[in-house]
């Protein structure tokens, strides 16, 4: 069994002005992928100024306060 922990995704802007991040199926369905969902899952997306990385984490209830 091969683990997929890196893949080429895509960030794109829709016609309605919203941005979406595409996560390839092989990556999202890998047994070690940190997010398990069958529909939608709230996530926290952040970055550091000057860096070229996005951080994606599970959204916790404490963060909605």
Secondary structure, DSSP 8 states (H G I E B T S, - for coil): ---------EEEE-TTS-EEEE--HHHHTSTT-S---SS---EEEE--TT----EEEE--GGGG-
